[in-house]
Amino acid sequence: MMGGDEETIRRVLDRLHALRINRIRVALAWRVKNGRVWFENVFPTDKFKFVLNPWEAERPDDVENPRYDVTRFNVPYWQKWDRMMKYAKEKGIVVSAIFYVDGRRPGTDPFGKAGMGGPDEQRYYRYAAARLSAFPNLMWDVANEYRHFRNDARAEKMGTFLKKPPPARPRRGDASPGAFPWRGATRPPGSGPTRAPDGAPTREEDGSTGAATAP
């Protein structure tokens, strides 16, 4: 969803609110050419693209090789997150922020297995937590399907790491199939229906794939 412009993001949230959807999953880092990677006929437009840039990049529109500088965050991108979280809160929508979607694809994960859980990746998690944790409508996804590009020890380490930064400690989880052994985290309620504030059943819609966010 965060590949959209401000108007598109608000229109998507308005649509989800009208459909009584109260929880979405949104990628922080994610780069693909178009929606065909998920068998969806969704393509970039002048209002929506499939590349996200949490860091400053030498080639921000290059899908597979953006040449990130992971020591410098792309502040306008994170400011867009601030505005999205505030508007989602106004609409009663909880946002599950996913640190990586399709992290095994070239360009999405600048740290790789050699740097997983290291100082640079910790800086990413620390910055995101410091910036977004004050929003009461926030949840964390350590990664989406992390076992494709990370190991369990790293998931445990980074999930625990997210407990530390003040001022708030949102719920944490992951979106990987199979066993869920993490002691301090909770799996997001993606296996069943959520409920609207008045108790009426509603449904979830994934804001990370582009299928629900295309203009």
Residue frames as a rotation matrix with the C-alpha (Angstrom) as fourth column:
MET 1
0.560 0.828 0.000 0.00
0.828 -0.560 0.000 0.00
0.000 0.000 -1.000 0.00
MET 2
0.462 -0.397 -0.793 2.82
0.275 -0.786 0.554 2.42
-0.843 -0.474 -0.255 0.80
GLY 3
-0.624 -0.618 0.478 3.83
0.640 -0.053 0.767 2.51
-0.449 0.784 0.428 -2.86
GLY 4
0.184 0.786 0.590 0.78
0.942 -0.313 0.123 4.68
0.281 0.533 -0.798 -3.47
ASP 5
-0.657 -0.296 0.694 0.58
0.153 -0.953 -0.262 8.45
0.739 -0.066 0.671 -3.34
GLU 6
-0.973 0.220 0.075 -1.24
-0.132 -0.256 -0.958 10.17
-0.191 -0.941 0.278 -0.46
GLU 7
-0.257 0.933 -0.250 -4.58
-0.964 -0.266 0.000 10.27
-0.066 0.241 0.968 -2.27
THR 8
-0.038 0.202 -0.979 -4.41
-0.462 0.865 0.197 6.58
0.886 0.460 0.061 -3.14
ILE 9
-0.838 -0.331 -0.433 -3.51
0.207 0.541 -0.815 5.55
0.504 -0.773 -0.385 0.39
ARG 10
-0.804 0.584 0.114 -6.42
-0.431 -0.440 -0.788 7.49
-0.410 -0.682 0.605 1.86
ARG 11
-0.054 0.811 -0.583 -8.80
-0.971 0.093 0.219 6.10
0.232 0.578 0.783 -0.75
VAL 12
-0.346 -0.136 -0.928 -7.71
-0.105 0.989 -0.106 2.56
0.932 0.060 -0.357 0.09
LEU 13
-0.974 -0.043 -0.221 -8.22
0.212 0.152 -0.965 3.13
0.075 -0.987 -0.139 3.81
ASP 14
-0.522 0.850 -0.071 -11.62
-0.794 -0.514 -0.323 4.71
-0.311 -0.112 0.944 3.16
ARG 15
-0.021 0.490 -0.871 -12.61
-0.739 0.580 0.344 1.66
0.674 0.651 0.350 1.11
LEU 16
-0.603 -0.267 -0.752 -11.48
0.204 0.860 -0.468 -0.77
0.772 -0.435 -0.464 3.78
HIS 17
-0.956 0.291 0.035 -13.29
-0.141 -0.349 -0.926 1.21
-0.258 -0.891 0.375 6.47
ALA 18
-0.256 0.912 -0.322 -16.48
-0.966 -0.250 0.059 1.17
-0.026 0.326 0.945 4.39
LEU 19
0.056 0.201 -0.978 -16.15
-0.413 0.897 0.161 -2.62
0.909 0.395 0.133 4.10
ARG 20
0.800 0.276 0.533 -15.83
-0.574 0.092 0.814 -2.86
0.176 -0.957 0.232 7.91
ILE 21
0.502 -0.754 -0.424 -12.26
0.533 0.656 -0.534 -4.16
0.681 0.042 0.731 7.70
ASN 22
0.941 -0.063 0.333 -10.39
-0.283 -0.685 0.671 -3.26
0.186 -0.726 -0.662 10.86
ARG 23
0.382 -0.891 0.245 -6.96
-0.173 0.191 0.966 -4.86
-0.908 -0.411 -0.081 10.42
ILE 24
0.967 -0.165 -0.195 -4.54
-0.181 0.096 -0.979 -4.73
0.181 0.982 0.063 7.50
ARG 25
0.437 -0.895 0.093 -0.96
0.554 0.349 0.756 -5.85
-0.709 -0.279 0.648 6.87
VAL 26
0.992 -0.114 -0.047 1.37
-0.116 -0.732 -0.672 -3.30
0.042 0.672 -0.739 5.27
ALA 27
0.507 -0.862 0.022 4.95
0.847 0.493 -0.200 -3.77
0.162 0.120 0.979 4.09
LEU 28
0.681 -0.464 -0.566 7.80
-0.051 -0.802 0.595 -1.55
-0.730 -0.376 -0.570 5.23
ALA 29
-0.335 -0.837 -0.433 10.31
-0.702 -0.085 0.707 -3.05
-0.629 0.541 -0.559 2.77
TRP 30
0.195 0.521 0.831 9.25
0.358 0.751 -0.555 -4.70
-0.913 0.406 -0.040 -0.48
ARG 31
-0.200 -0.302 -0.932 10.28
-0.737 -0.581 0.346 -4.57
-0.646 0.756 -0.106 -4.15
VAL 32
-0.248 0.119 0.961 8.73
0.551 0.834 0.039 -6.36
-0.797 0.539 -0.273 -7.11
LYS 33
-0.972 -0.172 0.159 8.07
0.222 -0.454 0.863 -5.41
-0.076 0.874 0.479 -10.72
ASN 34
-0.465 0.885 0.032 4.29
-0.742 -0.409 0.531 -5.83
0.483 0.223 0.847 -10.61
GLY 35
-0.020 0.588 0.809 1.46
-0.921 0.304 -0.244 -7.88
-0.389 -0.750 0.535 -9.13
ARG 36
0.519 0.225 -0.824 2.00
-0.666 0.711 -0.225 -10.80
0.535 0.666 0.519 -11.49
VAL 37
-0.616 -0.776 -0.140 4.44
-0.479 0.509 -0.715 -12.30
0.626 -0.373 -0.685 -8.97
TRP 38
-0.793 0.445 0.416 1.29
-0.240 0.399 -0.885 -13.15
-0.560 -0.802 -0.210 -6.95
PHE 39
-0.756 0.475 0.450 -0.78
0.654 0.543 0.526 -13.95
0.005 0.692 -0.721 -10.06
GLU 40
0.239 0.793 -0.560 -2.59
0.621 -0.568 -0.540 -10.61
-0.747 -0.218 -0.628 -9.84
ASN 41
-0.039 -0.194 0.980 -2.93
0.950 -0.310 -0.023 -8.38
0.308 0.931 0.197 -12.90
VAL 42
0.899 0.199 -0.391 -1.93
0.349 -0.864 0.362 -5.22
-0.266 -0.461 -0.846 -11.03
PHE 43
0.156 -0.843 0.515 0.68
0.930 -0.051 -0.364 -2.94
0.333 0.535 0.776 -12.56
PRO 44
-0.486 -0.407 -0.774 2.47
0.683 -0.729 -0.046 0.28
-0.545 -0.551 0.632 -11.63
THR 45
0.474 0.598 0.647 0.77
0.826 -0.557 -0.091 3.56
0.306 0.577 -0.757 -12.46
ASP 46
-0.245 -0.540 0.805 1.59
0.191 -0.841 -0.506 7.21
0.950 0.030 0.309 -11.94
LYS 47
0.250 0.420 0.872 -0.11
-0.759 -0.475 0.446 6.89
0.601 -0.774 0.200 -8.53
PHE 48
0.764 0.041 0.644 1.11
-0.495 0.678 0.543 3.48
-0.414 -0.734 0.539 -7.38
LYS 49
0.218 -0.732 -0.646 4.36
-0.717 0.329 -0.615 1.54
0.663 0.596 -0.453 -7.67
PHE 50
0.911 0.177 -0.373 5.72
0.014 0.890 0.455 -1.72
0.413 -0.420 0.808 -6.31
VAL 51
-0.068 -0.967 -0.246 9.01
0.627 0.151 -0.765 -0.46
0.776 -0.206 0.596 -4.90
LEU 52
0.951 0.306 -0.033 9.42
0.197 -0.521 0.830 0.86
0.237 -0.796 -0.556 -1.36
ASN 53
0.073 -0.972 0.222 12.46
0.328 -0.187 -0.926 2.76
0.942 0.141 0.305 -0.14
PRO 54
0.865 0.229 -0.445 12.90
0.479 -0.120 0.869 2.79
0.146 -0.966 -0.214 3.65
TRP 55
0.167 -0.899 -0.405 16.54
0.581 -0.242 0.777 3.86
-0.796 -0.366 0.482 3.12
GLU 56
0.385 -0.206 -0.900 18.22
-0.643 -0.759 -0.102 6.39
-0.662 0.618 -0.425 0.88
ALA 57
0.405 -0.183 0.896 18.99
0.508 0.860 -0.054 4.70
-0.760 0.477 0.441 -2.44
GLU 58
-0.573 -0.685 -0.451 21.31
-0.109 -0.481 0.870 5.51
-0.812 0.548 0.201 -5.30
ARG 59
-0.892 0.335 -0.303 18.84
-0.282 0.111 0.953 3.90
0.353 0.936 -0.004 -7.73
PRO 60
-0.688 0.601 0.406 15.47
-0.483 0.039 -0.875 4.06
-0.542 -0.798 0.263 -5.97
ASP 61
0.316 0.886 -0.338 13.45
-0.865 0.123 -0.486 2.78
-0.389 0.446 0.806 -8.94
ASP 62
-0.346 -0.497 -0.796 15.70
-0.718 0.686 -0.117 -0.19
0.604 0.531 -0.594 -9.71
VAL 63
0.650 0.760 0.011 13.68
-0.590 0.495 0.638 -3.18
0.480 -0.421 0.770 -8.50
GLU 64
0.856 -0.264 -0.445 16.56
0.352 0.927 0.128 -5.58
0.378 -0.266 0.886 -7.86
ASN 65
-0.059 -0.958 -0.282 19.53
0.981 -0.003 -0.195 -3.32
0.186 -0.288 0.940 -7.16
PRO 66
0.818 0.490 0.302 18.54
0.441 -0.871 0.218 -0.02
0.370 -0.045 -0.928 -5.52
ARG 67
-0.211 -0.977 0.043 21.98
0.574 -0.159 -0.803 0.37
0.791 -0.145 0.594 -3.89
TYR 68
0.806 0.592 0.003 20.68
0.287 -0.395 0.873 1.31
0.517 -0.703 -0.488 -0.49
ASP 69
-0.492 -0.793 0.359 22.69
-0.171 -0.317 -0.933 3.24
0.854 -0.520 0.020 2.06
VAL 70
0.214 0.681 -0.700 21.41
0.525 0.524 0.670 1.42
0.824 -0.511 -0.246 5.15
THR 71
-0.538 -0.424 -0.729 22.95
0.842 -0.314 -0.439 4.02
-0.043 -0.850 0.526 7.45
ARG 72
-0.942 0.234 -0.240 20.59
-0.238 -0.971 -0.010 6.72
-0.235 0.048 0.971 6.11
PHE 73
-0.411 0.875 0.258 16.81
0.688 0.483 -0.542 6.50
-0.599 -0.045 -0.800 6.32
ASN 74
-0.744 0.280 0.607 14.52
0.447 -0.468 0.763 7.92
0.498 0.838 0.223 3.64
VAL 75
-0.893 0.313 -0.324 12.73
0.184 -0.404 -0.896 10.42
-0.411 -0.860 0.304 5.88
PRO 76
-0.555 0.752 -0.356 9.91
-0.831 -0.515 0.208 11.40
-0.028 0.412 0.911 3.44
TYR 77
-0.371 0.402 -0.837 8.95
-0.182 0.853 0.490 7.72
0.911 0.334 -0.244 3.16
TRP 78
-0.675 0.078 -0.734 8.73
0.679 0.454 -0.576 7.38
0.289 -0.887 -0.359 6.95
GLN 79
-0.872 0.426 -0.242 6.76
-0.268 -0.828 -0.493 10.63
-0.410 -0.365 0.836 7.19
LYS 80
-0.396 0.747 -0.535 4.26
-0.714 0.116 0.691 9.07
0.578 0.655 0.487 4.79
TRP 81
-0.454 0.180 -0.873 4.02
0.445 0.894 -0.047 6.17
0.772 -0.409 -0.486 7.23
ASP 82
-0.931 0.104 -0.349 3.29
0.275 -0.429 -0.861 8.64
-0.239 -0.897 0.371 10.04
ARG 83
-0.641 0.712 -0.286 0.41
-0.752 -0.658 0.048 10.13
-0.154 0.246 0.957 8.08
MET 84
-0.322 0.514 -0.795 -0.94
-0.372 0.703 0.606 6.73
0.871 0.490 -0.035 7.04
MET 85
-0.679 0.027 -0.733 -0.92
0.580 0.632 -0.514 5.45
0.449 -0.775 -0.445 10.64
LYS 86
-0.898 0.357 -0.256 -2.73
-0.078 -0.704 -0.706 8.55
-0.432 -0.614 0.661 11.86
TYR 87
-0.426 0.779 -0.459 -5.42
-0.888 -0.263 0.377 8.27
0.173 0.569 0.804 9.19
ALA 88
-0.395 0.247 -0.885 -5.82
-0.006 0.963 0.271 4.52
0.918 0.113 -0.379 9.80
LYS 89
-0.888 0.058 -0.456 -6.31
0.459 0.106 -0.882 5.26
-0.003 -0.993 -0.121 13.50
GLU 90
-0.727 0.648 -0.228 -9.04
-0.581 -0.757 -0.299 7.75
-0.366 -0.085 0.927 12.66
LYS 91
-0.132 0.664 -0.736 -10.75
-0.836 0.324 0.442 5.00
0.532 0.674 0.513 10.65
GLY 92
0.450 0.309 0.838 -10.44
-0.811 0.534 0.238 2.43
-0.374 -0.787 0.491 13.44
ILE 93
0.883 -0.183 -0.433 -7.98
-0.161 0.747 -0.645 0.28
0.441 0.639 0.630 11.47
VAL 94
0.607 -0.725 0.326 -5.11
-0.243 0.221 0.944 -1.63
-0.757 -0.652 -0.042 13.07
VAL 95
0.709 -0.462 -0.533 -1.96
-0.609 -0.019 -0.793 -1.82
0.356 0.887 -0.295 10.94
SER 96
0.752 -0.553 0.360 0.38
0.214 0.721 0.660 -4.79
-0.624 -0.419 0.660 11.15
ALA 97
0.629 -0.601 -0.492 3.72
-0.766 -0.587 -0.262 -3.40
-0.131 0.542 -0.830 9.91
ILE 98
0.905 -0.300 0.303 5.80
0.333 0.941 -0.065 -6.04
-0.265 0.160 0.951 8.10
PHE 99
0.324 -0.860 -0.394 9.54
-0.257 -0.481 0.838 -5.45
-0.910 -0.170 -0.377 8.12
TYR 100
-0.764 -0.503 -0.405 10.01
-0.528 0.126 0.840 -7.45
-0.372 0.855 -0.362 4.91
VAL 101
0.534 0.793 0.295 7.62
-0.356 0.526 -0.772 -8.89
-0.767 0.307 0.563 2.34
ASP 102
0.963 -0.224 0.148 9.22
0.253 0.578 -0.775 -11.39
0.088 0.785 0.614 -0.02
GLY 103
0.700 -0.713 -0.048 12.57
-0.495 -0.532 0.687 -10.78
-0.515 -0.458 -0.725 1.61
ARG 104
0.115 -0.683 0.721 14.27
0.359 0.706 0.611 -13.42
-0.926 0.189 0.327 -0.49
ARG 105
0.728 0.178 0.662 13.67
0.685 -0.151 -0.713 -11.43
-0.027 0.972 -0.231 -3.68
PRO 106
-0.323 -0.930 0.172 16.62
0.936 -0.341 -0.085 -9.35
0.137 0.134 0.981 -4.91
GLY 107
-0.511 -0.009 0.860 16.55
0.194 -0.975 0.105 -5.78
0.838 0.220 0.500 -3.63
THR 108
0.531 0.834 0.149 14.17
0.024 -0.190 0.981 -6.18
0.847 -0.518 -0.121 -0.69
ASP 109
0.949 -0.222 -0.224 16.61
0.269 0.200 0.942 -7.27
-0.164 -0.954 0.249 2.01
PRO 110
0.688 -0.716 0.115 19.84
-0.405 -0.511 -0.758 -5.25
0.602 0.475 -0.642 1.95
PHE 111
0.314 -0.565 0.763 21.41
-0.925 -0.002 0.379 -7.15
-0.213 -0.825 -0.523 4.86
GLY 112
0.161 -0.207 -0.965 21.36
-0.568 0.780 -0.263 -10.74
0.807 0.590 0.008 3.65
LYS 113
0.807 0.155 -0.569 22.11
0.258 0.775 0.576 -13.78
0.531 -0.612 0.586 5.75
ALA 114
-0.177 -0.965 -0.195 25.57
0.728 0.005 -0.685 -12.43
0.662 -0.263 0.701 6.60
GLY 115
-0.827 -0.176 0.534 24.06
-0.096 -0.892 -0.442 -9.34
0.554 -0.417 0.721 8.20
MET 116
0.146 0.980 -0.136 20.89
0.075 0.126 0.989 -10.79
0.986 -0.154 -0.055 9.70
GLY 117
0.776 0.274 -0.568 20.41
0.568 0.087 0.819 -9.61
0.274 -0.958 -0.088 13.26
GLY 118
-0.209 -0.971 -0.116 23.54
0.962 -0.183 -0.202 -7.49
0.175 -0.154 0.973 13.01
PRO 119
-0.547 -0.087 -0.833 24.04
0.514 -0.820 -0.251 -3.79
-0.661 -0.566 0.493 13.83
ASP 120
-0.968 0.176 -0.182 22.64
-0.253 -0.657 0.710 -2.48
0.006 0.733 0.680 10.54
GLU 121
-0.420 0.867 -0.268 19.49
0.294 0.409 0.864 -4.58
0.859 0.284 -0.426 10.70
GLN 122
-0.218 0.307 -0.927 19.05
0.975 0.020 -0.223 -3.68
-0.050 -0.952 -0.303 14.36
ARG 123
-0.879 -0.119 -0.461 19.27
0.124 -0.992 0.019 -0.02
-0.459 -0.041 0.887 13.38
TYR 124
-0.765 0.641 -0.062 16.36
-0.167 -0.104 0.980 -0.59
0.622 0.760 0.187 10.96
TYR 125
-0.086 0.749 -0.656 14.22
0.708 0.510 0.489 -2.23
0.701 -0.422 -0.574 13.63
ARG 126
-0.427 -0.146 -0.892 15.18
0.842 -0.424 -0.334 0.37
-0.330 -0.894 0.304 16.22
TYR 127
-0.987 0.049 -0.154 14.30
-0.101 -0.929 0.355 3.27
-0.126 0.366 0.922 13.93
ALA 128
-0.494 0.858 -0.140 10.94
0.008 0.165 0.986 1.76
0.869 0.486 -0.088 12.96
ALA 129
-0.054 0.466 -0.883 10.08
0.906 0.395 0.153 1.05
0.420 -0.792 -0.443 16.60
ALA 130
-0.640 -0.248 -0.728 11.10
0.608 -0.742 -0.282 4.52
-0.470 -0.623 0.625 17.77
ARG 131
-0.972 0.220 -0.081 9.14
-0.222 -0.753 0.619 6.15
0.075 0.620 0.781 14.96
LEU 132
-0.431 0.854 -0.293 5.92
-0.357 0.137 0.924 4.13
0.829 0.503 0.246 14.97
SER 133
-0.660 0.138 -0.739 5.45
0.534 0.778 -0.331 2.50
0.529 -0.613 -0.587 18.37
ALA 134
-0.931 0.319 -0.178 3.52
-0.065 -0.624 -0.779 5.43
-0.359 -0.713 0.602 19.83
PHE 135
-0.454 0.815 -0.359 0.61
-0.781 -0.170 0.602 4.70
0.430 0.553 0.714 17.49
PRO 136
-0.381 0.335 0.862 -1.93
-0.693 0.514 -0.506 2.62
-0.612 -0.790 0.036 19.45
ASN 137
0.702 0.711 -0.019 -3.19
-0.508 0.482 -0.714 0.93
-0.499 0.511 0.700 16.26
LEU 138
0.141 -0.773 -0.619 0.17
-0.925 0.120 -0.360 -0.73
0.352 0.623 -0.698 15.48
MET 139
0.832 -0.137 0.537 1.23
-0.112 0.907 0.405 -4.37
-0.543 -0.398 0.740 15.42
TRP 140
-0.048 -0.907 -0.418 4.57
-0.916 -0.127 0.381 -5.77
-0.399 0.401 -0.825 14.25
ASP 141
0.992 0.052 0.114 5.28
-0.004 0.921 -0.389 -8.59
-0.125 0.386 0.914 11.83
VAL 142
0.287 -0.958 0.021 8.95
-0.103 -0.010 0.995 -9.52
-0.952 -0.288 -0.102 12.24
ALA 143
-0.757 -0.379 -0.532 8.86
-0.549 -0.074 0.833 -10.59
-0.355 0.922 -0.152 8.59
ASN 144
0.467 0.871 -0.153 6.54
-0.805 0.347 -0.480 -12.25
-0.365 0.347 0.864 6.11
GLU 145
0.994 -0.075 -0.085 7.43
0.037 0.925 -0.378 -15.92
0.107 0.372 0.922 5.52
TYR 146
0.570 -0.812 0.125 10.78
-0.807 -0.525 0.271 -15.28
-0.155 -0.256 -0.954 7.15
ARG 147
0.380 -0.455 0.805 11.92
-0.094 0.847 0.523 -18.90
-0.920 -0.274 0.279 6.86
HIS 148
0.879 -0.066 0.472 12.57
0.475 0.214 -0.853 -18.30
-0.045 0.974 0.220 3.15
PHE 149
0.421 -0.745 0.517 15.45
0.183 -0.488 -0.853 -15.95
0.888 0.454 -0.069 3.99
ARG 150
-0.102 -0.435 0.895 16.06
-0.862 -0.411 -0.298 -16.02
0.497 -0.801 -0.332 7.77
ASN 151
-0.502 -0.068 -0.862 16.39
0.208 0.958 -0.197 -18.64
0.839 -0.279 -0.467 10.50
ASP 152
0.478 0.798 -0.368 14.47
0.525 0.077 0.847 -19.18
0.704 -0.598 -0.383 13.72
ALA 153
-0.050 -0.574 -0.817 17.27
0.986 -0.158 0.051 -17.85
-0.159 -0.803 0.574 15.91
ARG 154
-0.916 -0.283 0.286 17.18
0.351 -0.909 0.226 -14.52
0.196 0.307 0.931 14.09
ALA 155
-0.126 0.947 0.296 13.37
0.124 -0.281 0.952 -14.32
0.984 0.157 -0.082 14.38
GLU 156
0.492 0.238 -0.838 13.64
0.814 0.217 0.539 -14.93
0.310 -0.947 -0.087 18.12
LYS 157
-0.454 -0.781 -0.429 16.39
0.867 -0.499 -0.010 -12.32
-0.206 -0.376 0.903 18.44
MET 158
-0.899 0.071 0.432 14.59
0.139 -0.889 0.437 -9.60
0.415 0.453 0.789 16.52
GLY 159
0.148 0.986 -0.075 11.22
0.319 0.024 0.948 -10.32
0.936 -0.164 -0.311 18.10
THR 160
0.333 -0.132 -0.934 12.83
0.943 0.029 0.332 -9.93
-0.017 -0.991 0.134 21.51
PHE 161
-0.735 -0.677 0.045 14.64
0.678 -0.730 0.092 -6.81
-0.030 0.098 0.995 20.30
LEU 162
-0.457 0.634 0.624 11.28
0.183 -0.620 0.763 -5.19
0.870 0.463 0.167 19.51
LYS 163
0.415 0.614 -0.671 10.24
0.782 0.136 0.608 -5.48
0.465 -0.778 -0.424 23.15
LYS 164
-0.202 -0.696 -0.689 12.86
0.972 -0.227 -0.056 -3.01
-0.118 -0.681 0.723 24.29
PRO 165
-0.829 -0.278 0.485 12.28
0.376 -0.919 0.115 0.44
0.414 0.278 0.867 22.73
PRO 166
-0.332 0.749 -0.573 9.91
0.546 -0.343 -0.765 2.84
-0.770 -0.566 -0.295 24.55
PRO 167
-0.714 0.321 0.622 7.39
-0.699 -0.368 -0.613 4.38
0.032 -0.873 0.487 24.62
ALA 168
0.342 0.919 0.198 5.05
-0.884 0.386 -0.264 1.56
-0.319 -0.085 0.944 23.60
ARG 169
-0.776 -0.552 0.306 5.21
-0.439 0.820 0.368 -2.16
-0.454 0.151 -0.878 23.00
PRO 170
0.092 0.856 -0.508 2.74
-0.995 0.065 -0.070 -3.20
-0.027 0.512 0.858 20.32
ARG 171
0.623 0.185 0.760 1.85
-0.231 0.972 -0.047 -6.83
-0.747 -0.146 0.648 19.77
ARG 172
-0.277 -0.785 -0.554 4.39
-0.899 0.008 0.438 -8.77
-0.339 0.619 -0.708 17.77
GLY 173
0.512 0.416 0.751 4.10
-0.155 0.905 -0.396 -11.78
-0.845 0.086 0.529 15.51
ASP 174
-0.727 -0.645 -0.237 5.04
-0.370 0.076 0.926 -13.32
-0.579 0.761 -0.294 12.21
ALA 175
0.356 0.859 -0.368 3.23
-0.806 0.083 -0.586 -14.55
-0.473 0.505 0.722 9.13
SER 176
-0.546 -0.597 -0.587 5.01
-0.790 0.600 0.124 -17.84
0.279 0.532 -0.800 8.56
PRO 177
0.511 0.764 -0.394 3.25
-0.593 0.645 0.483 -21.20
0.623 -0.013 0.782 8.44
GLY 178
0.014 -0.495 -0.869 4.00
0.265 0.840 -0.474 -24.01
0.964 -0.224 0.142 10.86
ALA 179
0.182 0.000 -0.983 5.07
0.961 0.212 0.178 -23.99
0.209 -0.977 0.039 14.48
PHE 180
0.372 -0.022 0.928 5.08
-0.032 -0.999 -0.010 -20.75
0.928 -0.026 -0.372 16.44
PRO 181
0.265 -0.313 -0.912 7.56
0.803 0.596 0.029 -21.26
0.534 -0.740 0.409 19.31
TRP 182
-0.478 -0.595 0.646 8.25
0.195 -0.789 -0.583 -17.64
0.856 -0.153 0.494 20.28
ARG 183
-0.471 0.225 -0.853 7.70
0.869 0.284 -0.405 -17.14
0.151 -0.932 -0.329 23.98
GLY 184
-0.598 0.135 -0.790 7.03
0.404 -0.801 -0.442 -13.42
-0.693 -0.583 0.425 24.09
ALA 185
-0.890 0.225 -0.397 5.22
-0.447 -0.606 0.658 -12.87
-0.093 0.763 0.640 20.82
THR 186
-0.146 0.899 0.413 1.70
-0.017 0.415 -0.910 -13.54
-0.989 -0.140 -0.045 19.61
ARG 187
-0.777 -0.059 0.627 0.64
0.597 0.248 0.763 -14.72
-0.201 0.967 -0.157 16.20
PRO 188
-0.801 0.532 -0.274 -1.59
-0.564 -0.824 0.048 -12.16
-0.200 0.193 0.960 14.48
PRO 189
-0.271 0.783 0.560 -5.22
-0.091 0.559 -0.824 -13.29
-0.958 -0.274 -0.080 14.30
GLY 190
-0.496 0.001 -0.869 -5.06
-0.828 -0.304 0.472 -14.06
-0.263 0.953 0.151 10.60
SER 191
-0.995 0.046 -0.093 -6.60
0.013 0.945 0.328 -17.51
0.103 0.325 -0.940 10.77
GLY 192
-0.319 0.939 -0.127 -10.09
0.943 0.301 -0.140 -16.35
-0.093 -0.164 -0.982 11.62
PRO 193
0.215 0.481 0.850 -12.41
0.606 -0.748 0.270 -13.36
0.766 0.457 -0.453 11.36
THR 194
-0.914 -0.353 -0.201 -11.75
0.387 -0.605 -0.696 -10.19
0.124 -0.714 0.689 13.27
ARG 195
0.052 0.985 -0.167 -14.58
0.999 -0.048 0.024 -8.09
0.016 -0.168 -0.986 14.61
ALA 196
-0.156 0.018 0.988 -15.65
0.304 -0.950 0.066 -4.52
0.940 0.310 0.143 14.16
PRO 197
-0.887 -0.269 0.375 -15.90
-0.221 -0.464 -0.858 -2.26
0.405 -0.844 0.352 17.23
ASP 198
-0.138 0.912 0.386 -19.62
-0.985 -0.168 0.043 -3.05
0.104 -0.375 0.921 17.61
GLY 199
-0.296 -0.064 0.953 -18.90
-0.501 0.860 -0.098 -6.78
-0.813 -0.506 -0.287 17.63
ALA 200
0.778 0.613 -0.138 -20.18
-0.416 0.339 -0.844 -7.49
-0.470 0.714 0.519 14.14
PRO 201
0.275 -0.713 0.645 -18.03
0.547 0.668 0.505 -9.97
-0.791 0.214 0.573 12.19
THR 202
0.704 -0.162 -0.691 -15.83
-0.602 -0.652 -0.460 -8.50
-0.376 0.740 -0.557 9.53
ARG 203
0.841 -0.465 0.276 -12.99
0.534 0.794 -0.289 -9.77
-0.085 0.391 0.916 7.38
GLU 204
0.227 -0.856 -0.464 -9.33
0.058 -0.464 0.884 -9.00
-0.972 -0.228 -0.055 6.95
GLU 205
0.967 -0.043 0.249 -7.71
0.249 -0.009 -0.968 -7.80
0.043 0.999 0.002 3.76
ASP 206
0.277 -0.956 -0.099 -3.98
0.801 0.172 0.574 -7.92
-0.531 -0.238 0.813 3.12
GLY 207
0.942 0.078 -0.325 -2.56
-0.050 -0.928 -0.368 -4.49
-0.331 0.363 -0.871 2.32
SER 208
0.159 -0.987 -0.033 0.92
-0.328 -0.084 0.941 -5.83
-0.931 -0.138 -0.337 1.55
THR 209
-0.191 -0.280 0.941 0.40
0.576 0.744 0.339 -7.56
-0.795 0.607 0.020 -1.79
GLY 210
-0.908 -0.103 -0.407 -0.97
-0.221 -0.707 0.672 -4.78
-0.357 0.700 0.619 -3.93
ALA 211
-0.732 0.668 0.131 -4.14
0.580 0.512 0.634 -6.70
0.357 0.540 -0.762 -4.75
ALA 212
0.180 0.859 -0.479 -6.18
0.981 -0.190 0.028 -4.63
-0.067 -0.475 -0.877 -2.31
THR 213
0.085 -0.259 -0.962 -4.36
0.423 -0.865 0.270 -1.38
-0.902 -0.430 0.036 -2.89
ALA 214
-0.663 -0.350 0.661 -4.36
0.738 -0.162 0.655 -0.87
-0.123 0.923 0.366 -6.65
PRO 215
-0.799 0.372 -0.473 -5.90
-0.305 -0.928 -0.215 2.42
-0.519 -0.027 0.854 -7.74
